[in-house]
Amino acid sequence: MKVFAEKFGDIKILRYELTDFEQLSLQQKQYIYYLGQAALCGRDMLWDQNNRYNLRVRHLLETMYQTYRGDRQSDLFQQFEVYLKRVWFSNGIHHHYSMDKIEPGFSASDLHQLIGASDLSGFPFQHELDQLVEVITNPALEAKRVSLDSSGDLLQASAMNYYRGVSQAEAEAFYKAKNQAAGEKAPLFGLNSQLVKEDGELKEKVWKADGLYGQAIQKIIFWLEKALPLAENELQQKHIRQLIAYYQTGDLKQFDEYSISWVNELDGMVDFVNGFIEVYGDPLGIKGSWESIVNYKDLEGTKRATILSDNAQWFETHSPVADSFKKKEVKGVSAKVIHVAMLGGDCYPHTPIGINLPNAEWIREEYGSKSVTIENITKSYFLDSLGNGMLEEFAESAEEVERAKTYGYLAGNLHTDLHECLGHGSGKMMPGVKPEDLKNYYSTLEETRADLFALFYVLDEKLLALGLVPSMETGMAEYDAYLRNGLITQLTRIEPGKDLEESHMRNRQLIAKWAFEQGQADGVVSWVKRDGKSYLKINDYQKLRDLFGQLLAKVQRIKSEGDLQAASQLVETFGVKVDRELHTEVLNRFKKLDIAPYAGFLNPELRLVKNDKGDVVDVEVQYAPDYTTQMLTYSENYGFLNA
């Protein structure tokens, strides 16, 4: 299998391999196939969640692409094609990372010219053409999908489609009242609904089988029911039934019941995530974007993760945070390394490399959590990075380069293991404190906390004692990579003049910048200038580890107590602003390498193989040759919502 598929704009498309898929049983393969179909059926929901115009814009662009009668080699059409691919990649008209509206590279008149040379007779929104052209080409309209600028109303400044006609104050008061009335163990109110104001009254439009997004949810239920008899054990069957019941009713208490059953199911080779899960797409951190991942265990890699989860209590006990914020008894921490078999919704085409769920704090504290590192995704990233010159350009020394090549792949996977398995599951919140108390800073602070936990322990001799690393240089390689990324290389993803908006980018700079400044007096980390180029040099790895521990204690206190003022001060001071001079330098150096700063993946294509009697005898894996074909096929086969 060839990892690299194609490059356009600032994006490259890769493939991931279904390692050892052929060793699975026929039942397991079929189970994956049906769960994979369910994973593809929710695509339209995410598009609509991201922006109210997205589905109609996609329909228009795809119709034009398929029916255009003009010169397809012209500069204008080539630019249109790149724009379409970028919209596909971002699941809408906003950049998946910066949240800014994607600049099309052509004018409204150019777009009308393309429309005039296309057959739109089958396009059902002819009366909205002028409006859609304006949405695509006017940068002032729907300007930013998610705004985290706390100086204004976050909902009014954000173009996401989780709220309609509702102010930030109204939404916060609405859900605060629900949480206060419910008390402890309250469900994640608002997770699966759109909040709207109609006739002056706030109402929730729930995403369920007979509600909003019903057409897509019914298809998901159809495929889950197909998967049900192929489940590997009774607990898998139970949580699938509970997930179906949740989709049918929209009852968030049933989602909690499903989550408890899901987190307790540890024996199966195959697993999946399917639902309204992560809240990064909501500036208030309440609404869940739809996502799905279907996966199976990497048995060898899981040995590494199991060692960590088996020692979870040791890590919690020895954490540098205050005892009052530690869990006295760590429950149900399970970890595994997986191979993903199908990506859907907010995990496609750009995907996480690790997951820790469920997100409900009370379930995590009482029943535990599941953590995964996605080995075949990290492997594809690693294989693609070999020889591209990025490391050699931005690493400070030949020693650092060699350390990265020797230990970097393991170090990165261990960081993900620690982040997902132990970091997110560590610590506890004080009674009455909710994640929403930190408002738009919660996501950044939570990722900061999990990263710091991983950084603190990746250089701990405990990993050597557990046989997880061959040398302490593994941790040193991760420190090199983390600071280099947090202060230098992630700037390649930011346009000139922009600041950091995405939560993960903010958290990485926050950690690196805070540690640099706090350690400046002792020269823990220093800037090195050579031939007009800036590099970072770590002079004392142990002192840097101590700084990570100090910051972890600080961030855990902020989360545990719901200290919004301290969260705001920390994020705004260290996580947001970009050094303009350094940014210009980094962009100029990066441009010479001709590397796309963002990467996503093509899904493999799974096909049931049947004999003459119609019985399934195998599930065949084919690696998609073409990004455009996969996108158009998905729109045709899984486009269930009316735009």
C-alpha positions as CSV (number, residue, x, y, z in Angstrom):
1,M,0.0,0.0,0.0
2,K,1.3,3.5,-0.9
3,V,0.8,5.9,2.0
4,F,0.8,9.2,0.0
5,A,-2.2,9.8,-2.2
6,E,-2.2,13.4,-3.3
7,K,-1.5,17.0,-2.3
8,F,-3.5,20.2,-2.8
9,G,-3.4,23.6,-1.2
10,D,-2.0,23.2,2.3
11,I,-3.3,19.6,2.6
12,K,-1.9,16.1,1.8
13,I,-4.1,13.0,1.6
14,L,-2.6,9.8,3.0
15,R,-3.8,6.2,3.3
16,Y,-3.7,3.9,6.4
17,E,-3.2,0.2,6.3
18,L,-5.6,-2.4,7.9
19,T,-2.7,-4.3,9.5
20,D,-3.5,-7.9,10.2
21,F,-7.1,-7.5,9.1
22,E,-6.9,-10.9,7.3
23,Q,-6.2,-12.6,10.7
24,L,-9.6,-11.6,12.0
25,S,-12.4,-14.1,12.0
26,L,-15.2,-13.8,9.4
27,Q,-17.6,-12.8,12.1
28,Q,-15.3,-10.0,13.3
29,K,-14.7,-8.8,9.7
30,Q,-18.5,-8.7,9.0
31,Y,-19.0,-6.9,12.4
32,I,-16.5,-4.3,11.3
33,Y,-18.2,-4.0,7.9
34,Y,-21.6,-3.2,9.3
35,L,-20.2,-0.9,12.0
36,G,-18.2,0.8,9.2
37,Q,-21.4,1.4,7.2
38,A,-22.9,3.0,10.3
39,A,-19.8,5.2,10.6
40,L,-20.3,6.6,7.1
41,C,-24.0,7.4,7.5
42,G,-23.6,10.4,9.8
43,R,-21.4,12.5,7.5
44,D,-24.2,15.0,6.6
45,M,-24.9,15.7,10.3
46,L,-21.4,17.0,10.9
47,W,-21.5,19.2,7.8
48,D,-24.8,20.8,9.0
49,Q,-23.4,21.2,12.5
50,N,-20.4,23.1,11.2
51,N,-22.5,25.6,9.3
52,R,-26.1,26.0,8.1
53,Y,-25.1,26.5,4.5
54,N,-22.6,23.7,4.2
55,L,-24.9,21.0,2.7
56,R,-26.2,23.3,0.0
57,V,-22.8,24.6,-0.8
58,R,-21.5,21.1,-1.2
59,H,-24.4,20.1,-3.4
60,L,-23.8,23.1,-5.6
61,L,-20.0,22.6,-5.9
62,E,-20.3,18.9,-6.6
63,T,-23.0,19.4,-9.2
64,M,-20.8,22.0,-10.9
65,Y,-17.8,19.7,-10.8
66,Q,-19.6,16.8,-12.3
67,T,-21.4,18.8,-15.1
68,Y,-19.0,21.6,-16.0
69,R,-18.7,21.9,-19.8
70,G,-15.9,24.4,-20.1
71,D,-12.1,23.9,-20.1
72,R,-11.2,21.9,-17.1
73,Q,-7.5,22.7,-17.5
74,S,-8.1,26.4,-17.2
75,D,-6.6,28.2,-14.2
76,L,-10.1,29.1,-12.9
77,F,-11.4,25.6,-13.0
78,Q,-8.2,24.3,-11.4
79,Q,-8.6,26.8,-8.6
80,F,-12.3,25.8,-8.2
81,E,-11.3,22.1,-7.9
82,V,-8.7,22.9,-5.2
83,Y,-11.4,24.9,-3.3
84,L,-13.9,22.0,-3.6
85,K,-11.2,19.6,-2.2
86,R,-10.5,21.9,0.7
87,V,-14.2,22.2,1.5
88,W,-14.5,18.4,1.4
89,F,-11.5,18.1,3.7
90,S,-12.8,20.5,6.3
91,N,-16.4,19.2,6.2
92,G,-17.6,22.6,5.2
93,I,-16.6,26.1,4.2
94,H,-14.3,26.8,7.2
95,H,-10.8,25.7,7.6
96,H,-10.7,22.6,9.9
97,Y,-7.9,24.1,12.1
98,S,-8.0,27.8,12.0
99,M,-11.8,28.0,11.8
100,D,-11.5,30.9,9.4
101,K,-13.6,30.7,6.2
102,I,-11.7,29.1,3.4
103,E,-10.6,31.7,0.8
104,P,-11.9,30.3,-2.6
105,G,-9.3,32.1,-4.7
106,F,-11.9,33.3,-7.2
107,S,-14.5,36.1,-7.3
108,A,-18.2,36.0,-7.3
109,S,-18.2,36.8,-11.0
110,D,-15.8,34.0,-11.6
111,L,-18.1,31.6,-9.8
112,H,-21.1,32.8,-11.8
113,Q,-19.0,32.1,-14.9
114,L,-18.4,28.5,-13.8
115,I,-22.1,28.1,-12.9
116,G,-23.0,29.3,-16.4
117,A,-21.0,26.6,-18.0
118,S,-22.5,23.9,-15.7
119,D,-25.7,22.0,-15.8
120,L,-27.7,22.8,-12.7
121,S,-31.0,21.6,-13.9
122,G,-31.0,18.9,-11.2
123,F,-29.9,21.4,-8.4
124,P,-32.9,21.9,-6.2
125,F,-31.9,25.3,-4.8
126,Q,-31.8,27.4,-7.9
127,H,-33.6,30.3,-6.0
128,E,-30.7,30.4,-3.5
129,L,-27.8,30.6,-6.1
130,D,-27.0,34.2,-5.5
131,Q,-27.0,33.8,-1.7
132,L,-24.8,30.7,-1.9
133,V,-22.4,32.5,-4.2
134,E,-22.3,35.3,-1.7
135,V,-21.6,32.9,1.2
136,I,-18.7,31.3,-0.7
137,T,-17.0,34.5,-1.9
138,N,-17.8,37.2,0.6
139,P,-15.2,36.9,3.5
140,A,-17.4,38.9,5.8
141,L,-20.3,36.4,5.8
142,E,-20.1,33.4,8.1
143,A,-16.5,34.6,8.7
144,K,-15.4,32.2,11.5
145,R,-16.8,28.8,12.4
146,V,-15.7,28.9,16.1
147,S,-14.6,32.1,17.8
148,L,-12.9,31.9,21.2
149,D,-12.4,35.6,21.5
150,S,-14.0,36.2,24.9
151,S,-14.2,40.0,24.4
152,G,-17.5,39.5,22.6
153,D,-20.5,37.2,22.4
154,L,-19.0,33.8,21.4
155,L,-22.2,32.6,19.7
156,Q,-22.8,35.8,17.7
157,A,-19.2,35.6,16.5
158,S,-19.3,32.0,15.5
159,A,-20.8,30.5,12.3
160,M,-21.3,27.0,13.7
161,N,-24.9,25.7,13.5
162,Y,-25.5,24.6,17.1
163,Y,-27.5,27.7,18.1
164,R,-30.0,29.8,16.2
165,G,-31.0,33.3,17.4
166,V,-29.5,32.7,20.9
167,S,-27.1,34.8,22.8
168,Q,-24.2,33.4,24.8
169,A,-25.7,34.6,28.1
170,E,-29.1,33.0,27.2
171,A,-27.5,29.7,26.3
172,E,-25.3,29.6,29.4
173,A,-28.2,30.4,31.7
174,F,-30.4,27.8,30.0
175,Y,-28.0,25.0,30.6
176,K,-26.8,26.2,34.0
177,A,-30.5,25.9,35.2
178,K,-30.7,22.4,33.8
179,N,-27.5,21.3,35.6
180,Q,-28.5,22.9,38.9
181,A,-31.9,21.2,38.8
182,A,-30.4,17.8,38.0
183,G,-27.6,17.9,40.7
184,E,-24.9,15.3,40.7
185,K,-24.6,12.8,37.9
186,A,-26.4,15.1,35.5
187,P,-26.3,14.0,31.9
188,L,-24.4,16.2,29.4
189,F,-27.3,18.5,28.8
190,G,-27.3,20.0,25.3
191,L,-24.9,17.4,23.8
192,N,-27.3,16.2,21.2
193,S,-29.5,19.2,20.2
194,Q,-29.6,22.5,18.5
195,L,-30.7,25.4,20.8
196,V,-33.0,27.8,19.1
197,K,-35.2,30.8,20.0
198,E,-38.7,30.7,18.6
199,D,-41.3,33.2,19.5
200,G,-39.1,34.5,22.2
201,E,-38.7,31.1,23.8
202,L,-35.6,28.9,24.0
203,K,-36.2,25.4,22.6
204,E,-34.0,22.4,21.9
205,K,-34.3,20.5,18.6
206,V,-33.0,17.1,19.6
207,W,-31.0,15.0,17.1
208,K,-32.9,11.7,17.1
209,A,-34.6,9.2,14.8
210,D,-37.9,11.1,14.7
211,G,-36.3,14.5,15.2
212,L,-33.7,16.7,13.7
213,Y,-31.2,14.7,11.6
214,G,-33.7,11.8,11.7
215,Q,-33.0,10.6,8.1
216,A,-29.3,10.0,8.8
217,I,-29.9,8.6,12.3
218,Q,-32.4,6.0,11.0
219,K,-29.7,4.8,8.6
220,I,-27.2,4.5,11.5
221,I,-29.7,2.5,13.4
222,F,-30.3,0.2,10.4
223,W,-26.6,-0.7,10.2
224,L,-26.2,-1.0,14.0
225,E,-29.0,-3.5,14.0
226,K,-27.2,-5.4,11.2
227,A,-24.1,-5.4,13.4
228,L,-25.9,-6.5,16.6
229,P,-26.0,-10.3,16.0
230,L,-22.3,-10.3,15.0
231,A,-21.1,-8.7,18.2
232,E,-18.4,-10.7,20.0
233,N,-20.1,-10.9,23.4
234,E,-23.2,-10.0,25.4
235,L,-21.9,-6.7,26.7
236,Q,-21.2,-5.5,23.2
237,Q,-24.7,-6.5,22.2
238,K,-26.0,-4.6,25.3
239,H,-24.3,-1.4,24.6
240,I,-25.3,-1.5,20.9
241,R,-29.0,-1.9,22.0
242,Q,-28.5,1.0,24.4
243,L,-27.0,3.2,21.7
244,I,-29.9,2.4,19.4
245,A,-32.4,3.3,22.1
246,Y,-30.6,6.6,22.7
247,Y,-30.7,7.4,19.0
248,Q,-34.4,6.5,18.9
249,T,-35.3,8.7,21.9
250,G,-32.6,11.3,22.2
251,D,-32.6,10.7,26.0
252,L,-29.2,11.6,27.3
253,K,-29.6,9.4,30.4
254,Q,-29.7,6.5,27.9
255,F,-26.5,7.8,26.4
256,D,-24.9,7.6,29.9
257,E,-26.2,4.0,30.3
258,Y,-24.7,3.2,26.9
259,S,-21.4,4.9,27.9
260,I,-21.2,2.8,31.2
261,S,-21.7,-0.4,29.3
262,W,-19.3,0.6,26.6
263,V,-16.5,1.5,29.0
264,N,-16.9,-1.8,30.8
265,E,-16.6,-3.9,27.6
266,L,-13.0,-4.8,27.4
267,D,-12.8,-8.4,26.0
268,G,-13.8,-7.9,22.3
269,M,-11.2,-7.6,19.6
270,V,-13.4,-5.1,17.7
271,D,-14.7,-1.8,19.1
272,F,-16.2,1.4,17.9
273,V,-17.3,5.0,18.8
274,N,-20.5,6.4,17.3
275,G,-22.3,9.4,18.5
276,F,-22.3,13.1,19.3
277,I,-19.1,13.2,21.3
278,E,-16.5,16.0,21.2
279,V,-17.4,19.6,22.0
280,Y,-14.6,21.5,20.3
281,G,-16.9,22.8,17.6
282,D,-19.0,24.6,20.1
283,P,-17.4,27.8,21.6
284,L,-19.3,27.1,24.8
285,G,-18.1,23.4,24.9
286,I,-21.6,22.0,25.2
287,K,-22.8,20.6,21.9
288,G,-21.3,17.4,20.6
289,S,-20.1,17.0,17.0
290,W,-21.0,13.7,15.4
291,E,-18.1,11.2,14.9
292,S,-17.4,7.6,14.5
293,I,-14.3,5.3,14.5
294,V,-14.4,1.5,14.0
295,N,-11.3,-0.3,15.1
296,Y,-9.7,-3.6,16.2
297,K,-6.9,-4.3,18.6
298,D,-3.2,-4.2,17.8
299,L,-2.3,-7.1,20.1
300,E,1.4,-6.3,20.3
301,G,1.0,-2.6,20.8
302,T,-1.8,-3.2,23.4
303,K,0.8,-4.9,25.7
304,R,2.4,-1.5,26.0
305,A,-0.9,0.3,26.8
306,T,-1.9,-2.5,29.3
307,I,1.2,-2.0,31.3
308,L,0.3,1.7,31.7
309,S,-3.3,1.1,32.6
310,D,-2.3,-1.7,35.1
311,N,-0.1,0.9,36.9
312,A,-2.6,3.8,36.7
313,Q,-2.8,4.1,40.5
314,W,1.0,4.5,40.8
315,F,0.9,7.3,38.3
316,E,-2.0,9.0,40.0
317,T,-0.4,8.7,43.4
318,H,2.9,10.1,42.3
319,S,1.4,12.9,40.2
320,P,2.8,16.4,41.2
321,V,-0.7,17.8,41.8
322,A,-2.2,18.6,45.2
323,D,-3.5,15.5,47.0
324,S,-7.0,17.1,47.3
325,F,-7.3,17.0,43.5
326,K,-6.1,13.4,43.1
327,K,-8.3,10.3,42.8
328,K,-7.8,8.2,46.0
329,E,-8.8,5.1,44.0
330,V,-8.4,4.9,40.2
331,K,-11.2,2.9,38.7
332,G,-11.6,1.2,35.4
333,V,-8.7,2.7,33.4
334,S,-8.3,0.6,30.3
335,A,-6.0,1.2,27.4
336,K,-5.3,-0.5,24.1
337,V,-3.5,0.2,20.9
338,I,-5.8,-0.1,17.9
339,H,-5.9,-0.2,14.1
340,V,-8.7,2.0,12.8
341,A,-10.8,0.3,10.1
342,M,-13.2,3.1,9.2
343,L,-13.4,6.8,10.0
344,G,-16.6,8.9,10.0
345,G,-17.9,12.4,10.8
346,D,-15.5,14.6,12.8
347,C,-12.8,11.9,12.6
348,Y,-12.6,12.0,8.8
349,P,-10.7,12.9,6.7
350,H,-8.5,14.5,9.5
351,T,-8.4,12.1,12.4
352,P,-7.1,12.0,16.0
353,I,-4.2,9.8,16.9
354,G,-5.7,8.9,20.3
355,I,-9.0,8.9,22.1
356,N,-10.1,8.9,25.7
357,L,-13.8,8.4,26.4
358,P,-16.4,8.9,27.8
359,N,-16.3,12.6,28.5
360,A,-18.8,12.6,31.4
361,E,-16.7,13.3,34.5
362,W,-18.9,11.4,36.9
363,I,-18.8,8.3,34.7
364,R,-15.0,8.5,34.4
365,E,-14.6,8.8,38.2
366,E,-17.1,6.0,39.0
367,Y,-16.6,3.6,36.1
368,G,-13.4,4.6,34.5
369,S,-12.5,5.3,30.8
370,K,-11.2,3.7,27.7
371,S,-8.1,5.0,26.0
372,V,-6.7,4.2,22.6
373,T,-3.7,5.0,20.6
374,I,-4.3,4.6,16.8
375,E,-1.2,2.8,15.6
376,N,-1.9,2.5,11.9
377,I,-2.6,6.3,11.8
378,T,0.6,7.2,13.6
379,K,2.5,4.8,11.4
380,S,1.3,6.4,8.2
381,Y,2.3,9.8,9.6
382,F,5.7,8.5,10.5
383,L,6.3,6.8,7.1
384,D,5.2,10.0,5.3
385,S,7.6,12.1,7.3
386,L,10.7,10.2,6.5
387,G,13.1,12.2,4.4
388,N,10.9,15.3,3.9
389,G,13.5,17.6,5.5
390,M,11.3,19.0,8.2
391,L,13.2,17.5,11.1
392,E,16.6,18.5,9.7
393,E,15.4,22.1,9.0
394,F,14.1,22.8,12.5
395,A,16.1,20.6,14.9
396,E,18.9,22.4,16.7
397,S,21.6,19.8,16.3
398,A,22.6,16.6,14.5
399,E,22.3,14.9,17.9
400,E,18.7,16.0,18.2
401,V,18.0,14.7,14.7
402,E,19.5,11.3,15.4
403,R,17.7,11.0,18.7
404,A,14.4,11.8,16.9
405,K,15.1,9.1,14.2
406,T,16.0,6.5,16.9
407,Y,13.4,7.2,19.5
408,G,10.9,9.6,18.1
409,Y,8.3,7.1,16.8
410,L,8.1,5.3,20.2
411,A,8.2,8.5,22.1
412,G,5.3,10.0,20.2
413,N,3.2,6.8,20.7
414,L,4.1,6.8,24.4
415,H,3.0,10.4,24.7
416,T,-0.3,9.5,23.2
417,D,-0.7,6.5,25.5
418,L,0.0,8.6,28.5
419,H,-2.1,11.5,27.4
420,E,-5.2,9.4,26.5
421,C,-4.9,6.6,29.0
422,L,-3.8,8.4,32.1
423,G,-3.8,12.1,31.5
424,H,-7.4,12.6,30.7
425,G,-8.5,10.1,33.3
426,S,-6.4,11.6,36.1
427,G,-7.4,14.0,38.8
428,K,-10.9,14.9,40.0
429,M,-13.2,18.0,40.2
430,M,-14.5,19.5,43.3
431,P,-18.2,18.9,44.2
432,G,-20.5,21.1,42.1
433,V,-17.8,22.1,39.6
434,K,-18.7,21.4,35.9
435,P,-16.5,21.6,32.8
436,E,-18.7,24.5,31.5
437,D,-17.5,26.6,34.4
438,L,-14.4,27.2,32.3
439,K,-16.4,28.2,29.3
440,N,-14.4,28.7,26.1
441,Y,-11.2,27.8,27.9
442,Y,-12.2,24.3,29.0
443,S,-11.0,22.4,25.9
444,T,-7.6,24.1,25.8
445,L,-7.1,23.6,29.5
446,E,-8.1,19.9,29.4
447,E,-5.7,19.2,26.5
448,T,-3.0,21.1,28.3
449,R,-3.6,19.0,31.4
450,A,-3.4,15.7,29.6
451,D,-0.3,16.8,27.6
452,L,1.5,17.8,30.8
453,F,0.7,14.5,32.5
454,A,2.2,12.8,29.5
455,L,5.3,15.1,29.5
456,F,5.9,14.7,33.2
457,Y,5.9,10.9,33.0
458,V,7.5,10.3,29.6
459,L,10.9,11.2,31.2
460,D,10.2,9.2,34.4
461,E,12.5,6.3,35.2
462,K,9.3,4.3,36.0
463,L,8.9,3.8,32.2
464,L,12.4,2.3,32.1
465,A,11.6,0.0,35.1
466,L,8.3,-1.1,33.4
467,G,10.3,-2.0,30.2
468,L,8.4,0.5,28.1
469,V,11.5,2.4,26.9
470,P,15.0,1.3,25.9
471,S,16.6,4.5,27.2
472,M,15.7,7.7,28.9
473,E,16.6,9.4,25.6
474,T,13.1,8.4,24.5
475,G,11.7,11.0,26.9
476,M,14.3,13.5,25.8
477,A,13.3,13.0,22.1
478,E,9.7,13.8,23.1
479,Y,10.7,16.9,25.0
480,D,12.7,18.0,21.9
481,A,9.8,17.4,19.6
482,Y,7.2,19.0,21.9
483,L,9.0,22.3,22.4
484,R,10.0,22.4,18.8
485,N,6.4,22.0,17.7
486,G,4.8,24.2,20.4
487,L,7.0,27.2,19.7
488,I,8.2,26.7,16.1
489,T,6.8,24.2,13.7
490,Q,3.1,24.4,14.4
491,L,3.4,28.1,13.3
492,T,3.6,26.6,9.7
493,R,-0.1,26.1,10.0
494,I,-0.9,29.7,10.8
495,E,-1.5,32.4,8.2
496,P,0.6,35.6,8.6
497,G,-0.9,38.0,11.0
498,K,-3.1,35.5,12.7
499,D,-3.0,34.3,16.3
500,L,-3.7,30.8,17.6
501,E,-7.4,29.7,17.7
502,E,-7.5,25.9,17.7
503,S,-7.5,24.4,21.2
504,H,-4.7,21.9,20.7
505,M,-2.4,24.5,19.1
506,R,-3.1,26.9,22.0
507,N,-2.4,24.2,24.6
508,R,1.0,23.2,23.0
509,Q,2.2,26.8,22.8
510,L,1.0,27.5,26.3
511,I,3.0,24.6,27.7
512,A,6.2,25.4,25.7
513,K,6.1,29.2,26.2
514,W,5.3,29.0,30.0
515,A,8.1,26.4,30.6
516,F,10.5,28.5,28.5
517,E,9.7,31.7,30.4
518,Q,9.7,30.1,33.9
519,G,13.0,28.4,33.2
520,Q,14.7,31.4,31.6
521,A,16.6,32.5,34.7
522,D,18.2,29.0,35.0
523,G,18.8,28.7,31.3
524,V,16.6,25.5,31.1
525,V,15.8,26.2,27.5
526,S,17.4,28.7,25.2
527,W,17.0,30.2,21.8
528,V,19.9,29.6,19.4
529,K,20.4,31.8,16.4
530,R,22.5,30.4,13.6
531,D,22.8,31.7,10.0
532,G,19.7,33.8,10.5
533,K,17.6,30.8,11.7
534,S,16.1,30.3,15.1
535,Y,16.4,27.0,17.0
536,L,15.4,25.8,20.5
537,K,17.9,24.0,22.7
538,I,17.0,22.2,25.9
539,N,19.9,22.6,28.3
540,D,18.5,20.7,31.3
541,Y,15.9,18.0,30.7
542,Q,15.3,17.3,34.4
543,K,14.6,20.9,35.3
544,L,12.3,21.1,32.3
545,R,10.4,18.1,33.7
546,D,10.1,19.8,37.0
547,L,8.6,22.8,35.3
548,F,6.1,20.6,33.5
549,G,5.1,19.2,36.9
550,Q,4.6,22.7,38.4
551,L,2.4,23.7,35.5
552,L,0.4,20.4,35.7
553,A,-0.3,21.2,39.4
554,K,-1.4,24.7,38.4
555,V,-3.7,23.5,35.6
556,Q,-5.2,20.7,37.6
557,R,-6.2,23.2,40.3
558,I,-7.8,25.4,37.8
559,K,-9.9,22.6,36.4
560,S,-10.7,21.1,39.8
561,E,-12.0,24.4,41.1
562,G,-13.5,25.7,37.9
563,D,-11.3,28.9,38.2
564,L,-12.4,30.8,35.1
565,Q,-10.3,33.9,35.8
566,A,-7.1,31.9,36.2
567,A,-7.9,29.8,33.1
568,S,-8.4,33.0,31.0
569,Q,-5.2,34.5,32.3
570,L,-3.1,31.4,31.6
571,V,-4.5,30.8,28.1
572,E,-4.5,34.4,26.9
573,T,-1.0,35.1,28.3
574,F,0.8,32.1,26.9
575,G,-1.5,30.3,24.4
576,V,-2.8,32.8,22.0
577,K,-0.4,35.4,20.7
578,V,2.1,34.6,18.0
579,D,5.6,36.1,17.7
580,R,5.3,37.9,14.3
581,E,9.0,38.0,13.5
582,L,9.6,34.3,14.3
583,H,6.4,33.4,12.4
584,T,7.7,35.1,9.3
585,E,11.0,33.4,9.5
586,V,9.4,29.9,10.1
587,L,7.0,30.3,7.2
588,N,9.9,31.3,4.8
589,R,12.0,28.3,5.9
590,F,9.0,26.0,5.7
591,K,8.0,27.2,2.2
592,K,11.3,26.0,0.8
593,L,10.5,22.4,1.9
594,D,7.3,22.2,-0.2
595,I,5.4,20.2,2.5
596,A,1.7,20.4,3.2
597,P,1.2,21.3,6.9
598,Y,-2.0,19.4,7.2
599,A,-2.8,15.7,6.5
600,G,-5.9,13.6,6.3
601,F,-6.8,10.1,5.2
602,L,-8.7,8.1,2.6
603,N,-10.8,5.4,4.1
604,P,-10.2,1.9,2.8
605,E,-13.1,0.4,0.9
606,L,-14.7,-2.7,2.5
607,R,-16.7,-5.1,0.3
608,L,-18.7,-8.2,1.3
609,V,-17.6,-11.3,-0.7
610,K,-20.4,-13.8,-1.2
611,N,-20.5,-17.3,-2.7
612,D,-23.0,-18.6,-5.2
613,K,-25.6,-19.2,-2.4
614,G,-25.3,-15.5,-1.3
615,D,-23.5,-16.4,1.9
616,V,-20.8,-14.0,3.0
617,V,-17.4,-15.8,2.9
618,D,-15.1,-12.9,3.4
619,V,-14.7,-9.1,3.6
620,E,-12.3,-7.7,1.1
621,V,-10.2,-4.6,1.7
622,Q,-9.3,-2.3,-1.2
623,Y,-7.3,0.9,-0.8
624,A,-9.1,3.8,-2.4
625,P,-7.0,5.2,-5.3
626,D,-8.6,8.6,-5.6
627,Y,-9.7,11.2,-3.1
628,T,-12.3,12.9,-5.4
629,T,-14.0,9.6,-6.2
630,Q,-14.3,8.7,-2.5
631,M,-15.8,12.2,-1.7
632,L,-18.3,12.0,-4.6
633,T,-19.2,8.4,-3.7
634,Y,-19.9,9.3,-0.1
635,S,-22.1,12.2,-1.1
636,E,-24.1,10.0,-3.4
637,N,-24.4,7.0,-1.1
638,Y,-24.5,8.6,2.3
639,G,-26.1,12.0,1.6
640,F,-29.3,11.5,3.7
641,L,-30.1,15.0,4.8
642,N,-32.0,17.6,2.9
643,A,-29.7,20.6,2.4
